[in-house]
Amino acid sequence: MTQLKKRLKSSIQFLLSCAIILANLFIAKLIMHTTGGSFPAPLLGMLLLVTLLLTGIIKEAQVTPFASPLLNFMPLFFIPAGVGFIEHLELIQQYWQFLMTALLLIPLTSLLLISHIISHYKSKDQHD
């Protein structure tokens, strides 16, 4: 009986974490649809989720049951991008300097911005 309760509890936790992640995506898609914006809804959904995690509204343990297995299959999501990359080799040869600059600067600035935001929230939590 206790084994059944443990499985039921882990199943409910998995479904709740799935619902949290999908709700963020749904809200982001709704925002993009109503505003007519061109910002990618999945990216906005991730920003919403990060904001909720940093503010403590959602705890990391609440999204871990669904996020961990999803991250294990993350490489599969890049297969279509790899195929698209190969289809446009001529364009890549033509604009390789611009692409290399973008590939270096965008992750670097994102990393610096995210680390600054997280350090701001961490220092704010330590002062409270």
DRENPA-3360 file (N, C-alpha, C; in nm, 2 decimals, always signed):
BEGIN
1 = MTQLKKRL = +0.08/-0.12/+0.00/+0.00/+0.00/+0.00/+0.09/+0.13/+0.00 ~ +0.20/+0.13/+0.08/+0.28/+0.24/+0.08/+0.35/+0.27/-0.05 ~ +0.38/+0.16/-0.12/+0.45/+0.17/-0.25/+0.35/+0.24/-0.35 ~ +0.22/+0.20/-0.34/+0.12/+0.27/-0.43/+0.11/+0.42/-0.40 ~ +0.12/+0.45/-0.27/+0.11/+0.59/-0.23/+0.23/+0.67/-0.28 ~ +0.35/+0.61/-0.27/+0.47/+0.68/-0.32/+0.46/+0.70/-0.47 ~ +0.41/+0.60/-0.55/+0.40/+0.62/-0.69/+0.29/+0.72/-0.73 ~ +0.18/+0.72/-0.65/+0.08/+0.82/-0.67/+0.13/+0.96/-0.64;
9 = KSSIQFLL = +0.20/+0.97/-0.53/+0.26/+1.10/-0.50/+0.36/+1.15/-0.60 ~ +0.45/+1.07/-0.65/+0.54/+1.11/-0.75/+0.47/+1.14/-0.89 ~ +0.37/+1.06/-0.92/+0.29/+1.09/-1.04/+0.22/+1.23/-1.03 ~ +0.17/+1.26/-0.92/+0.10/+1.39/-0.90/+0.20/+1.50/-0.91 ~ +0.32/+1.48/-0.85/+0.43/+1.58/-0.85/+0.47/+1.60/-1.00 ~ +0.49/+1.49/-1.07/+0.53/+1.50/-1.21/+0.42/+1.58/-1.29 ~ +0.30/+1.55/-1.27/+0.19/+1.62/-1.35/+0.18/+1.77/-1.31 ~ +0.20/+1.80/-1.18/+0.20/+1.94/-1.14/+0.32/+2.02/-1.20;
17 = SCAIILAN = +0.43/+1.96/-1.20/+0.55/+2.03/-1.26/+0.53/+2.05/-1.41 ~ +0.47/+1.95/-1.47/+0.44/+1.96/-1.62/+0.34/+2.07/-1.64 ~ +0.24/+2.08/-1.55/+0.14/+2.18/-1.56/+0.20/+2.32/-1.54 ~ +0.29/+2.34/-1.45/+0.36/+2.47/-1.43/+0.43/+2.51/-1.55 ~ +0.51/+2.42/-1.61/+0.59/+2.46/-1.73/+0.50/+2.49/-1.84 ~ +0.40/+2.40/-1.87/+0.31/+2.43/-1.98/+0.22/+2.55/-1.96 ~ +0.19/+2.58/-1.83/+0.11/+2.70/-1.81/+0.19/+2.83/-1.84 ~ +0.32/+2.83/-1.81/+0.41/+2.94/-1.85/+0.41/+2.95/-2.00;
25 = LFIAKLIM = +0.42/+2.84/-2.07/+0.42/+2.85/-2.22/+0.29/+2.90/-2.27 ~ +0.18/+2.85/-2.21/+0.04/+2.89/-2.26/+0.03/+3.04/-2.23 ~ +0.07/+3.09/-2.12/+0.05/+3.24/-2.09/+0.14/+3.32/-2.18 ~ +0.26/+3.27/-2.21/+0.34/+3.34/-2.31/+0.28/+3.34/-2.45 ~ +0.23/+3.23/-2.49/+0.16/+3.23/-2.62/+0.04/+3.32/-2.62 ~ -0.03/+3.32/-2.52/-0.15/+3.41/-2.51/-0.11/+3.56/-2.51 ~ +0.00/+3.59/-2.44/+0.05/+3.73/-2.45/+0.09/+3.77/-2.59 ~ +0.17/+3.68/-2.65/+0.21/+3.71/-2.79/+0.10/+3.71/-2.89;
33 = HTTGGSFP = +0.00/+3.63/-2.87/-0.12/+3.63/-2.96/-0.20/+3.76/-2.94 ~ -0.22/+3.80/-2.82/-0.31/+3.92/-2.79/-0.23/+4.05/-2.83 ~ -0.10/+4.05/-2.81/-0.03/+4.17/-2.84/+0.02/+4.18/-2.98 ~ +0.02/+4.06/-3.05/+0.06/+4.06/-3.19/+0.21/+4.08/-3.20 ~ +0.28/+4.05/-3.09/+0.43/+4.07/-3.09/+0.50/+3.96/-3.17 ~ +0.63/+3.99/-3.20/+0.71/+3.89/-3.27/+0.81/+3.82/-3.19 ~ +0.81/+3.84/-3.06/+0.90/+3.77/-2.96/+0.86/+3.63/-2.96 ~ +0.96/+3.53/-2.96/+0.92/+3.39/-2.95/+0.85/+3.35/-2.82;
41 = APLLGMLL = +0.74/+3.30/-2.83/+0.66/+3.26/-2.71/+0.73/+3.16/-2.62 ~ +0.80/+3.06/-2.67/+0.87/+2.97/-2.58/+0.98/+3.04/-2.50 ~ +1.05/+3.14/-2.56/+1.15/+3.22/-2.49/+1.08/+3.30/-2.38 ~ +0.97/+3.36/-2.41/+0.90/+3.44/-2.31/+0.85/+3.35/-2.20 ~ +0.81/+3.23/-2.23/+0.76/+3.14/-2.13/+0.88/+3.10/-2.04 ~ +1.00/+3.08/-2.09/+1.11/+3.06/-2.01/+1.15/+3.18/-1.92 ~ +1.14/+3.30/-1.97/+1.16/+3.42/-1.89/+1.06/+3.43/-1.78 ~ +0.93/+3.40/-1.81/+0.83/+3.40/-1.71/+0.86/+3.30/-1.60;
49 = LVTLLLTG = +0.91/+3.18/-1.64/+0.94/+3.07/-1.54/+1.06/+3.11/-1.46 ~ +1.16/+3.17/-1.52/+1.28/+3.21/-1.45/+1.24/+3.32/-1.35 ~ +1.16/+3.41/-1.39/+1.11/+3.52/-1.30/+1.04/+3.46/-1.18 ~ +0.95/+3.37/-1.21/+0.87/+3.30/-1.10/+0.97/+3.23/-1.00 ~ +1.07/+3.16/-1.06/+1.17/+3.09/-0.97/+1.25/+3.19/-0.89 ~ +1.30/+3.30/-0.95/+1.38/+3.39/-0.88/+1.30/+3.47/-0.77 ~ +1.18/+3.49/-0.80/+1.10/+3.56/-0.69/+1.05/+3.47/-0.58 ~ +1.07/+3.34/-0.60/+1.02/+3.24/-0.50/+0.88/+3.21/-0.51;
57 = IIKEAQVT = +0.81/+3.25/-0.61/+0.66/+3.22/-0.62/+0.65/+3.07/-0.65 ~ +0.75/+3.02/-0.74/+0.76/+2.88/-0.77/+0.89/+2.83/-0.72 ~ +0.89/+2.72/-0.65/+1.02/+2.66/-0.60/+1.08/+2.57/-0.70 ~ +1.21/+2.55/-0.70/+1.28/+2.47/-0.80/+1.23/+2.32/-0.79 ~ +1.20/+2.28/-0.67/+1.15/+2.14/-0.65/+1.02/+2.12/-0.71 ~ +0.94/+2.22/-0.74/+0.81/+2.20/-0.80/+0.82/+2.18/-0.95 ~ +0.93/+2.22/-1.01/+0.94/+2.19/-1.16/+1.04/+2.08/-1.19 ~ +1.12/+2.04/-1.09/+1.22/+1.94/-1.12/+1.17/+1.81/-1.17;
65 = PFASPLLN = +1.06/+1.75/-1.12/+1.01/+1.62/-1.17/+0.99/+1.61/-1.32 ~ +0.94/+1.72/-1.38/+0.92/+1.72/-1.53/+1.04/+1.78/-1.60 ~ +1.11/+1.87/-1.54/+1.22/+1.94/-1.61/+1.34/+1.85/-1.63 ~ +1.37/+1.76/-1.53/+1.49/+1.68/-1.54/+1.48/+1.58/-1.65 ~ +1.37/+1.50/-1.66/+1.37/+1.41/-1.78/+1.36/+1.49/-1.91 ~ +1.30/+1.60/-1.92/+1.30/+1.68/-2.04/+1.44/+1.72/-2.08 ~ +1.52/+1.76/-1.99/+1.65/+1.80/-2.02/+1.74/+1.69/-2.07 ~ +1.71/+1.56/-2.03/+1.78/+1.45/-2.08/+1.76/+1.43/-2.23;
73 = FMPLFFIP = +1.65/+1.47/-2.28/+1.62/+1.45/-2.42/+1.64/+1.58/-2.50 ~ +1.70/+1.68/-2.44/+1.72/+1.81/-2.50/+1.80/+1.80/-2.64 ~ +1.90/+1.72/-2.65/+1.97/+1.71/-2.78/+1.88/+1.68/-2.90 ~ +1.77/+1.61/-2.88/+1.68/+1.57/-2.98/+1.61/+1.70/-3.04 ~ +1.60/+1.80/-2.96/+1.53/+1.92/-3.01/+1.62/+2.00/-3.11 ~ +1.75/+1.97/-3.11/+1.84/+2.04/-3.20/+1.86/+1.97/-3.34 ~ +1.81/+1.85/-3.36/+1.82/+1.78/-3.48/+1.76/+1.87/-3.60 ~ +1.64/+1.92/-3.59/+1.58/+2.00/-3.70/+1.67/+2.12/-3.73;
81 = AGVGFIEH = +1.73/+2.18/-3.63/+1.82/+2.30/-3.65/+1.94/+2.26/-3.72 ~ +1.99/+2.14/-3.69/+2.11/+2.09/-3.77/+2.08/+2.07/-3.91 ~ +1.97/+2.01/-3.94/+1.93/+1.99/-4.08/+1.91/+2.12/-4.15 ~ +1.85/+2.21/-4.09/+1.83/+2.35/-4.15/+1.97/+2.41/-4.18 ~ +2.06/+2.39/-4.09/+2.20/+2.45/-4.10/+2.26/+2.39/-4.23 ~ +2.25/+2.26/-4.25/+2.31/+2.20/-4.37/+2.25/+2.25/-4.50 ~ +2.12/+2.28/-4.49/+2.05/+2.32/-4.61/+2.09/+2.46/-4.66 ~ +2.15/+2.54/-4.57/+2.19/+2.68/-4.60/+2.34/+2.70/-4.60;
89 = LELIQQYW = +2.42/+2.61/-4.64/+2.56/+2.62/-4.64/+2.62/+2.74/-4.72 ~ +2.55/+2.76/-4.83/+2.60/+2.88/-4.92/+2.58/+3.01/-4.85 ~ +2.47/+3.03/-4.78/+2.45/+3.15/-4.70/+2.55/+3.16/-4.59 ~ +2.58/+3.05/-4.53/+2.67/+3.05/-4.41/+2.81/+3.08/-4.46 ~ +2.85/+3.03/-4.58/+2.98/+3.07/-4.63/+2.99/+3.22/-4.67 ~ +2.88/+3.27/-4.71/+2.88/+3.41/-4.75/+2.89/+3.51/-4.63 ~ +2.82/+3.47/-4.52/+2.81/+3.56/-4.40/+2.88/+3.50/-4.28 ~ +2.98/+3.42/-4.29/+3.04/+3.35/-4.18/+3.10/+3.45/-4.08;
97 = QFLMTALL = +3.15/+3.56/-4.12/+3.21/+3.66/-4.02/+3.10/+3.71/-3.93 ~ +2.99/+3.75/-3.99/+2.88/+3.81/-3.91/+2.82/+3.70/-3.81 ~ +2.81/+3.58/-3.87/+2.75/+3.47/-3.79/+2.85/+3.43/-3.67 ~ +2.97/+3.43/-3.69/+3.07/+3.40/-3.58/+3.07/+3.50/-3.48 ~ +3.06/+3.63/-3.52/+3.05/+3.74/-3.42/+2.92/+3.73/-3.34 ~ +2.81/+3.70/-3.41/+2.68/+3.68/-3.33/+2.69/+3.56/-3.24 ~ +2.75/+3.45/-3.29/+2.75/+3.33/-3.20/+2.84/+3.35/-3.08 ~ +2.93/+3.44/-3.09/+3.02/+3.47/-2.97/+2.96/+3.58/-2.88;
105 = LIPLTSLL = +2.91/+3.68/-2.94/+2.86/+3.80/-2.86/+2.72/+3.77/-2.79 ~ +2.63/+3.70/-2.85/+2.50/+3.68/-2.80/+2.51/+3.59/-2.67 ~ +2.57/+3.48/-2.67/+2.58/+3.40/-2.55/+2.66/+3.47/-2.44 ~ +2.76/+3.54/-2.48/+2.84/+3.61/-2.38/+2.76/+3.72/-2.31 ~ +2.69/+3.80/-2.39/+2.61/+3.91/-2.32/+2.49/+3.84/-2.24 ~ +2.43/+3.73/-2.29/+2.33/+3.67/-2.22/+2.38/+3.62/-2.09 ~ +2.50/+3.55/-2.09/+2.56/+3.50/-1.97/+2.59/+3.61/-1.87 ~ +2.64/+3.72/-1.91/+2.67/+3.83/-1.83/+2.54/+3.89/-1.77;
113 = LISHIISH = +2.44/+3.91/-1.85/+2.31/+3.96/-1.80/+2.24/+3.87/-1.70 ~ +2.24/+3.74/-1.73/+2.17/+3.65/-1.64/+2.25/+3.64/-1.51 ~ +2.38/+3.64/-1.51/+2.46/+3.63/-1.39/+2.44/+3.76/-1.31 ~ +2.43/+3.87/-1.37/+2.41/+4.00/-1.30/+2.27/+3.99/-1.23 ~ +2.17/+3.95/-1.30/+2.03/+3.94/-1.24/+2.03/+3.84/-1.13 ~ +2.09/+3.73/-1.14/+2.09/+3.63/-1.03/+2.17/+3.68/-0.91 ~ +2.29/+3.74/-0.94/+2.36/+3.79/-0.82/+2.29/+3.90/-0.75 ~ +2.21/+3.98/-0.83/+2.13/+4.08/-0.77/+2.02/+4.02/-0.67;
121 = YKSKDQHD = +1.95/+3.92/-0.72/+1.85/+3.85/-0.64/+1.92/+3.78/-0.52 ~ +2.03/+3.72/-0.54/+2.10/+3.64/-0.43/+2.15/+3.74/-0.32 ~ +2.20/+3.86/-0.36/+2.24/+3.95/-0.26/+2.13/+4.02/-0.19 ~ +2.02/+4.03/-0.26/+1.89/+4.08/-0.20/+1.84/+3.98/-0.10 ~ +1.85/+3.85/-0.13/+1.80/+3.75/-0.03/+1.89/+3.75/+0.09 ~ +2.02/+3.77/+0.08/+2.11/+3.77/+0.19/+2.09/+3.89/+0.28 ~ +2.05/+4.00/+0.23/+2.03/+4.12/+0.31/+1.89/+4.12/+0.38 ~ +1.80/+4.04/+0.34/+1.67/+4.03/+0.40/+1.67/+3.95/+0.53;
% end
